[in-house]
Amino acid sequence: MIYLDASALVTVVVERQHAQDLRRFLDAHATVKTYTNTIGFVETVRTCDQIGSFPNLMATLLRDHNELKVTDAVRDAAIRVPGALRSLDALHVASAEQLGSELTALVTYDGRMAETARKAGLPVAMPGAE
């Protein structure tokens, strides 16, 4: 399973730097399901709406990626994520942790999140930025 945070999803949608590298990474793992949490969907749509017009983006995201709900367990785990992460980023790390040993990678382009996730023992990928 691959967990994509909002920075990764936005990278692909708006063709940011590293979009091609991220697509190649995802193509190389085409049989692996992708996930983000509810917050990741909201962050992605809101960010993309500030950049351009993406009228069916939520439907596309829901079609292409699986949604992890922010449960009590995720909420409680996010509270305990160490470091100086923003709250939403802590929720992404906690959501990825819920995938356990099946997590192939947490994909992010946020350096602090990547560092925190690695310290927590999670596999992290930043295709094109590593």
N, CA and C of each residue as an Amber inpcrd file, in Angstrom:
protein
   390
   0.8390000  -1.1750000   0.0000000   0.0000000   0.0000000   0.0000000
   0.8880000   1.2430000   0.0000000   0.4650000   2.2270000  -0.7590000
   1.1880000   3.4870000  -0.8380000   0.2910000   4.5800000  -0.2860000
   0.8210000   5.3370000   0.6610000   0.0850000   6.4630000   1.2180000
   0.5980000   7.7420000   0.5590000  -0.3010000   8.4980000  -0.0470000
   0.0400000   9.7600000  -0.6920000  -0.4970000  10.9070000   0.1450000
   0.3740000  11.7990000   0.5760000  -0.1280000  12.9780000   1.2810000
  -0.5830000  13.9940000   0.2390000  -1.1300000  15.1080000   0.6950000
  -1.6550000  16.1150000  -0.2220000  -0.5690000  16.6940000  -1.1250000
   0.6490000  16.8450000  -0.6190000   1.7080000  17.4050000  -1.4670000
   1.9840000  16.5030000  -2.6580000   1.8940000  15.1940000  -2.4680000
   2.0980000  14.2550000  -3.5650000   0.9310000  14.3110000  -4.5490000
  -0.2770000  14.3280000  -4.0280000  -1.4430000  14.3800000  -4.9140000
  -1.4670000  15.6750000  -5.7210000  -1.1900000  16.7980000  -5.0710000
  -1.1770000  18.0790000  -5.7710000  -0.0810000  18.0770000  -6.8410000
   1.0560000  17.4800000  -6.5350000   2.1600000  17.4060000  -7.5000000
   1.6930000  16.7870000  -8.8100000   0.9590000  15.7080000  -8.7280000
   0.4820000  15.0340000  -9.9360000  -0.6100000  15.8500000 -10.6250000
  -1.5600000  16.3530000  -9.8620000  -2.7030000  17.0440000 -10.4540000
  -2.2930000  18.2940000 -11.2150000  -1.4220000  19.1130000 -10.6150000
  -1.0860000  20.4010000 -11.2390000   0.2630000  20.3690000 -11.9720000
   0.8260000  19.1590000 -12.0890000   2.0850000  18.9940000 -12.8180000
   3.2260000  19.8070000 -12.2100000   3.3440000  19.7450000 -10.8990000
   4.4640000  20.3990000 -10.2250000   5.7630000  19.6870000 -10.5770000
   6.8610000  20.3260000 -10.1460000   8.1660000  19.6870000 -10.2840000
   8.0850000  18.3010000  -9.6570000   8.6730000  17.3250000 -10.2730000
   8.7320000  15.9290000  -9.8360000   7.4870000  15.1240000 -10.2090000
   6.5190000  15.7220000 -10.9110000   5.3050000  14.9880000 -11.2930000
   5.6420000  13.7610000 -12.1460000   6.5530000  13.9200000 -13.0850000
   6.9280000  12.7910000 -13.9380000   7.5980000  11.6860000 -13.1260000
   8.4560000  12.0780000 -12.1900000   9.1210000  11.0890000 -11.3280000
   8.0970000  10.3550000 -10.4650000   7.1210000  11.0750000  -9.9560000
   6.0870000  10.4520000  -9.1320000   5.2410000   9.5060000  -9.9740000
   4.9070000   9.8970000 -11.1800000   4.1410000   9.0090000 -12.0630000
   4.9340000   7.7230000 -12.3510000   6.2250000   7.8630000 -12.6060000
   7.0540000   6.6750000 -12.8480000   7.0780000   5.7680000 -11.6080000
   7.1800000   6.3750000 -10.4280000   7.1580000   5.6090000  -9.1800000
   5.8400000   4.8450000  -9.0500000   4.7370000   5.5430000  -9.2960000
   3.4260000   4.8930000  -9.1810000   3.2430000   3.8220000 -10.2580000
   3.7220000   4.0750000 -11.4570000   3.6530000   3.0680000 -12.5210000
   4.4650000   1.8270000 -12.1560000   5.6050000   2.0320000 -11.5060000
   6.4380000   0.9050000 -11.0910000   5.7670000   0.0790000  -9.9930000
   4.7920000   0.6780000  -9.3340000   4.0390000   0.0010000  -8.2680000
   2.5560000  -0.0830000  -8.6420000   2.2990000  -0.3300000  -9.9170000
   0.9280000  -0.2770000 -10.4340000  -0.0250000  -1.2560000  -9.7550000
   0.4910000  -2.3260000  -9.2040000  -0.3860000  -3.3040000  -8.5510000
  -0.6350000  -2.9790000  -7.0790000   0.0030000  -1.9270000  -6.5920000
  -0.1280000  -1.5430000  -5.1840000  -1.2140000  -0.4730000  -5.0490000
  -2.1380000  -0.6830000  -4.1380000  -3.2110000   0.2830000  -3.9330000
  -2.6670000   1.5560000  -3.2930000  -3.2550000   2.6800000  -3.6770000
  -2.8690000   3.9680000  -3.1090000  -3.9610000   4.4800000  -2.1740000
  -3.5050000   5.1900000  -1.1440000  -4.3990000   5.6880000  -0.1090000
  -4.0400000   7.1250000   0.2470000  -5.0170000   7.8400000   0.7330000
  -4.8100000   9.0760000   1.4770000  -5.9460000   9.1450000   2.4790000
  -5.8200000  10.0340000   3.4370000  -6.9200000  10.1520000   4.3940000
  -7.9090000  11.2170000   3.9190000  -9.0010000  11.3260000   4.6140000
 -10.0430000  12.2920000   4.2710000  -9.4600000  13.6910000   4.1610000
  -8.5740000  14.0170000   5.0650000  -7.9490000  15.3420000   5.0640000
  -7.1090000  15.5310000   3.8050000  -6.4290000  14.4950000   3.3550000
  -5.6440000  14.5760000   2.1340000  -6.4980000  14.9250000   0.9270000
  -7.6840000  14.3500000   0.8560000  -8.5930000  14.6890000  -0.2380000
  -9.0000000  16.1550000  -0.1620000  -9.3770000  16.6020000   1.0220000
  -9.8210000  17.9940000   1.1860000  -8.6800000  18.9600000   0.8890000
  -7.5050000  18.7010000   1.4420000  -6.3390000  19.5600000   1.1880000
  -6.0240000  19.6450000  -0.3040000  -6.0650000  18.5090000  -0.9730000
  -5.7260000  18.4750000  -2.3900000  -6.7120000  19.2940000  -3.2160000
  -7.9850000  19.0810000  -2.9960000  -8.9940000  19.8110000  -3.7740000
  -8.9120000  21.3020000  -3.4910000  -8.7950000  21.6810000  -2.2390000
  -8.7330000  23.1110000  -1.9020000  -7.4760000  23.7690000  -2.4890000
  -6.3480000  23.0900000  -2.4070000  -5.1100000  23.6480000  -2.9570000
  -5.2060000  23.7770000  -4.4740000  -5.6800000  22.7350000  -5.1260000
  -5.7870000  22.7750000  -6.5840000  -6.7810000  23.8390000  -7.0430000
  -7.8530000  24.0280000  -6.3060000  -8.8270000  25.0720000  -6.6520000
  -8.2140000  26.4670000  -6.5780000  -7.2050000  26.6480000  -5.7390000
  -6.5270000  27.9410000  -5.6590000  -5.5710000  28.1460000  -6.8330000
  -5.1740000  27.0490000  -7.4700000  -4.2070000  27.1010000  -8.5570000
  -4.8840000  27.1880000  -9.9210000  -6.0010000  26.4950000 -10.0820000
  -6.6690000  26.4440000 -11.3800000  -8.0650000  25.8870000 -11.2530000
  -8.6010000  25.4280000 -12.3570000  -9.9600000  24.8990000 -12.3950000
  -9.9080000  23.3780000 -12.5390000 -10.4100000  22.6940000 -11.5480000
 -10.4320000  21.2350000 -11.5270000 -11.8130000  20.7840000 -11.0470000
 -12.8530000  20.9690000 -11.8910000 -14.2410000  20.7960000 -11.4520000
 -14.6160000  19.3930000 -10.9810000 -13.9770000  18.3540000 -11.4710000
 -14.3280000  16.9830000 -11.0730000 -13.2210000  16.3080000 -10.2770000
 -12.3970000  17.1100000  -9.6450000 -11.2180000  16.5510000  -8.9930000
 -11.5640000  15.5850000  -7.8680000 -12.5160000  15.9150000  -7.0150000
 -12.8340000  15.0090000  -5.9020000 -13.2930000  13.6570000  -6.4340000
 -14.1400000  13.6490000  -7.4410000 -14.6070000  12.3810000  -8.0100000
 -13.4370000  11.5850000  -8.5790000 -12.5120000  12.2660000  -9.2360000
 -11.3400000  11.5970000  -9.8040000 -10.4630000  11.0150000  -8.6980000
 -10.2300000  11.7980000  -7.6570000  -9.4030000  11.3140000  -6.5460000
 -10.0310000  10.0990000  -5.8810000 -11.3350000  10.1630000  -5.6540000
 -12.0320000   9.0440000  -5.0140000 -12.0380000   7.7980000  -5.9000000
 -12.0200000   7.9960000  -7.2100000 -11.9670000   6.8720000  -8.1390000
 -10.5750000   6.2220000  -8.1210000  -9.5410000   7.0610000  -8.0470000
  -8.1720000   6.5780000  -8.2200000  -7.4630000   6.1570000  -6.9360000
  -7.9660000   6.6030000  -5.7850000  -7.2830000   6.3400000  -4.5210000
  -8.2830000   5.9160000  -3.4570000  -7.8110000   5.1360000  -2.5190000
  -8.6400000   4.6820000  -1.4070000  -8.5860000   5.7020000  -0.2800000
  -9.7000000   5.8550000   0.4210000  -9.7960000   6.8290000   1.5060000
  -9.6490000   6.1540000   2.8670000  -8.7320000   6.6760000   3.6630000
  -8.6130000   6.2560000   5.0590000  -9.3420000   7.2940000   5.9090000
 -10.3020000   6.8570000   6.6420000 -11.0430000   7.7620000   7.5120000
 -10.1660000   8.1420000   8.7110000 -10.3730000   9.3250000   9.2150000
  -9.6610000   9.7700000  10.4190000 -10.4630000   9.2610000  11.6080000
 -10.0600000   8.1110000  12.0780000 -10.7410000   7.4460000  13.1900000
 -10.1930000   7.9430000  14.5270000 -10.7830000   7.4690000  15.5990000
 -10.2660000   7.7900000  16.9290000  -8.8190000   7.3240000  17.0760000
  -8.5140000   6.1570000  16.5030000  -7.1440000   5.6250000  16.6000000
  -6.1590000   6.5270000  15.8740000  -6.5360000   7.0160000  14.6980000
  -5.6690000   7.9240000  13.9440000  -5.5110000   9.2280000  14.7110000
  -6.6060000   9.7550000  15.2090000  -6.5640000  11.0000000  15.9810000
  -5.6080000  10.8620000  17.1580000  -5.7570000   9.7810000  17.9060000
  -4.9260000   9.5860000  19.0880000  -3.4530000   9.3680000  18.7260000
  -3.2040000   8.6600000  17.6330000  -1.8290000   8.4490000  17.1840000
  -1.2050000   9.7660000  16.7250000  -1.9830000  10.6140000  16.0740000
  -1.4680000  11.9050000  15.5890000  -1.0400000  12.7960000  16.7470000
  -1.7390000  12.7070000  17.8370000  -1.3770000  13.4970000  19.0220000
   0.0150000  13.1220000  19.5100000   0.3820000  11.8490000  19.3350000
   1.6650000  11.3440000  19.8400000   2.8080000  11.4120000  18.8200000
   2.5420000  11.8640000  17.5950000   3.6140000  11.9670000  16.5980000
   4.6270000  12.9930000  17.1020000   5.8960000  12.5920000  17.2060000
   6.8980000  13.5240000  17.7380000   7.2900000  14.5890000  16.7180000
   7.9540000  15.5910000  17.1980000   8.4830000  16.6120000  16.3080000
   7.5620000  17.8090000  16.1580000   8.0190000  18.7380000  15.3670000
   7.3250000  20.0120000  15.1980000   6.4850000  20.0170000  13.9240000
   5.7090000  18.9660000  13.7300000   4.8420000  18.9030000  12.5530000
   3.5700000  19.6970000  12.7770000   3.0340000  20.2250000  11.6860000
   1.7010000  20.8220000  11.7530000   0.7040000  19.7040000  12.0270000
  -0.4160000  20.0550000  12.5640000  -1.4260000  19.0620000  12.9450000
  -1.8630000  18.1990000  11.7680000  -2.1100000  18.8160000  10.6140000
  -2.5540000  18.0360000   9.4520000  -1.4770000  17.0500000   9.0080000
  -0.2260000  17.4550000   9.0990000   0.8710000  16.5530000   8.7280000
   0.9830000  15.3900000   9.7110000   0.7680000  15.6660000  10.9780000
   0.7710000  14.5950000  11.9760000  -0.3530000  13.5960000  11.6890000
  -1.4870000  14.0830000  11.2200000  -2.5850000  13.1860000  10.8510000
  -2.2180000  12.3270000   9.6430000  -1.4530000  12.8700000   8.7110000
  -0.9930000  12.0620000   7.5670000  -0.0500000  10.9530000   8.0430000
   0.9000000  11.2930000   8.8890000   1.8370000  10.2820000   9.4000000
   1.0760000   9.2070000  10.1710000   0.1690000   9.6220000  11.0200000
  -0.6150000   8.6570000  11.8040000  -1.4780000   7.7780000  10.9030000
  -2.0220000   8.3470000   9.8450000  -2.8270000   7.5540000   8.9090000
  -1.9640000   6.5210000   8.2030000  -0.7860000   6.9240000   7.7560000
   0.1210000   5.9860000   7.0910000   0.5340000   4.8710000   8.0430000
   0.7440000   5.2100000   9.3010000   1.1200000   4.1970000  10.3000000
   0.0460000   3.1170000  10.4240000  -1.2100000   3.4770000  10.2040000
  -2.3060000   2.5150000  10.3270000  -2.2070000   1.3970000   9.2840000
  -1.4720000   1.6260000   8.2120000  -1.3220000   0.6050000   7.1830000
  -0.3250000  -0.4720000   7.5960000   0.4230000  -0.2230000   8.6530000
   1.3190000  -1.2190000   9.2300000   2.3590000  -1.7430000   8.2640000
   2.6290000  -3.0310000   8.3590000   3.6980000  -3.6450000   7.5700000
   3.3630000  -3.7030000   6.0750000   2.1330000  -3.4530000   5.7130000
   1.7490000  -3.4520000   4.3010000   2.0890000  -2.1380000   3.6040000
   2.5590000  -1.1470000   4.3610000   2.9060000   0.1490000   3.7810000
   4.1800000   0.0180000   2.9510000   4.0580000   0.2750000   1.6650000
   5.2070000   0.2910000   0.7620000   5.9730000   1.5890000   0.9430000
   5.2350000   2.7030000   0.9960000   5.8660000   4.0140000   1.1850000
   4.8200000   5.0580000   1.5090000   5.2310000   6.0080000   2.3430000
   4.4950000   7.2520000   2.5180000   5.1530000   8.2080000   1.5280000
   4.3990000   8.6810000   0.5580000   4.9400000   9.5890000  -0.4430000
   4.5770000  11.0090000  -0.0510000   5.6070000  11.8370000   0.0890000
   5.4200000  13.2280000   0.4700000   6.5270000  14.0720000  -0.1500000
   6.2460000  15.3480000  -0.2980000   7.2840000  16.3000000  -0.7060000
   7.4960000  17.3330000   0.3940000   7.1030000  16.9780000   1.6000000
   7.2810000  17.8170000   2.7740000   8.4590000  17.2490000   3.5640000
   9.5430000  17.9990000   3.6320000  10.7570000  17.5150000   4.2820000
  10.5950000  17.1610000   5.7440000   9.8820000  17.9970000   6.4830000
   9.6860000  17.7090000   7.9160000   8.8510000  16.4510000   8.1180000
   7.8220000  16.2970000   7.2960000   7.0000000  15.0920000   7.4140000
   7.8280000  13.8620000   7.0830000   8.6180000  13.9360000   6.0240000
   9.4540000  12.7990000   5.6270000  10.4120000  12.4160000   6.7570000
  11.0630000  13.4010000   7.3490000  12.0090000  13.1390000   8.4360000
  11.3130000  12.5050000   9.6410000  10.1710000  13.0360000  10.0060000
   9.4160000  12.4940000  11.1460000   8.9660000  11.0700000  10.8670000
   8.4590000  10.8270000   9.6610000   7.9890000   9.4860000   9.3060000
   9.1370000   8.4830000   9.3160000  10.2780000   8.8860000   8.7890000
  11.4450000   7.9900000   8.8050000  11.8670000   7.6580000  10.2320000
  11.8780000   8.6640000  11.0970000  12.2390000   8.4280000  12.5050000
  11.2560000   7.4880000  13.1790000  10.0000000   7.4920000  12.7020000
   8.9800000   6.5910000  13.2490000   9.0680000   5.1990000  12.6260000
  10.0320000   5.0080000  11.7170000  10.2270000   3.6980000  11.1120000
   9.4070000   3.4460000   9.8590000   8.7930000   4.4830000   9.3090000
   7.9940000   4.3130000   8.1010000   8.8650000   4.4430000   6.8600000
   8.5690000   3.6620000   5.8250000   9.2690000   3.8340000   4.5580000
   8.7390000   5.1030000   3.8760000   9.6240000   5.9540000   3.4270000
   9.2460000   7.2250000   2.8260000   9.8120000   7.3030000   1.4140000
   9.0350000   7.8780000   0.5080000   9.5130000   8.1150000  -0.8520000
   9.1980000   9.5630000  -1.2250000  10.1700000  10.1760000  -1.8970000
  10.0210000  11.5240000  -2.4420000  10.5300000  11.4770000  -3.8760000
   9.8130000  10.7960000  -4.7640000  10.3190000  10.5700000  -6.1190000
  10.7540000  11.8590000  -6.8250000  12.0040000  11.8440000  -7.2600000
  12.5710000  12.9930000  -7.9380000  13.2360000  13.9940000  -7.0070000
  12.9360000  13.9310000  -5.7280000  13.4900000  14.8920000  -4.7650000
  14.4360000  14.2170000  -3.7860000  14.6550000  12.9220000  -3.9420000
  15.4890000  12.1910000  -2.9750000  16.9510000  12.2760000  -3.3500000
